[in-house]
């Protein structure tokens, strides 16, 4: 019991350390969804002072606000949260609270003004919300002046290949990776203390580089690898899944992974697979279901399969991921 408590405490400390890092490679799916909604609704940012000066002029329109969540209220039918924007506090209603809406989080929100805003901002409804950091990063990635990162080429088997991986993400990608490299390296070394210094460097470099190239939040990749192998490159499951991301032989071959026990090749395949499932399903639970049970099972049951193992896997990965993102 003492050992278990110690392990849980250590894991919490590592998650806290990752939370404090600037997640330079992060690109949560909610950022893309948020930006798509903003574009569809033709929303423009607006200062809270302008809204307060003429609330009736914006009734029926959706506006974008940036602020910090400072309070949450829940009832049976709906929820609301206090949003501090530029020194002003407003109350925003929502049927359910998105994961990013938690006390202390800085978020951007698309908010629709209802008919009750004739005289004041007293009828505000949430349309969408996302972490401001994730949105800022995604906007930079999508900016015309920024060269889109190319998908990672299949990894070489050269022992020195890891030291040059960061350059594949371009100058901007390499710079962002360097900013958070130490924090991620420290966390990975603690998740599996049996890894050599060389292995830790190789895994850290590969994880961050492929996460950047495929635009997957590296914290999600860490959560998946923790649940799959606890960062053991030589792990083999009873059904034959291999390596850090526990790739099945057929899956590995389809991803171009020739040696699934090679950390670089395995992570290249693992991150590419996560990206493919996120793109296909547009939903994290379904993406994790497909990773664990296969796309066939998701198709057969029209959603999350009723397998105890898969449902437990989803809970485990999402719990780890939320902890590293600052959620509960």
Helices and strands as residue ranges (DSSP letters): H 2-20, H 29-40, H 48-53, G 55-58, E 62-74, E 79-85, E 88-94, E 106-113, G 115-117, E 124-131, H 132-142, G 161-169, H 170-191, H 197-214, H 218-228, H 249-254, H 263-281, H 284-293, H 295-301, H 308-325
